[in-house]
């Protein structure tokens, strides 16, 4: 069997091997603290079920802390939750909605 390749453009780096900064003594551990699929914010339906079902129900807003997702607030509906997830300001941590 041949070497496995990552599908996609050849100019795009693979996530299979993390870049290790030789000047950072903790660089080898940084990859472990990244959010799954690099998704640092997510929303879940308050009463379970599929995320696309019942778009008018409340959602729990969760943020990645480096170890796990923790609830940080609620959104009244799917549109508000998606707006919070896709907020362009990554430094905004306020979730009083």
Steps between C-alpha positions, in 0.01 A plus 500: 500500500612849424532795730166652596443847366269769618247580229480859393721770358874432521565849640287432810675363808390174653353494851641152550838640601504805723755775445741498792670826588858418607508803734186402692562226760126419517437496125453123492200532733323783317333263253324321785336823612350589161127463469370205297491603133621845613147588607543720807133593536195281450131489585277212602121476533397553862283187510713277278430377151644604167642847464291571191170397659270751671683820400282709733613319818770627738864398456788452743814688395830321571863610470818293490719564808801304389380180661123475443195692384337699781160673489531878495145614426179441312347623177125536439504326162716342229568825314636674810713196587649486151574872510687450830698202364602690187578825680799652325660633819687201655589705808136561592416282797175668607195274468230680698222440248 
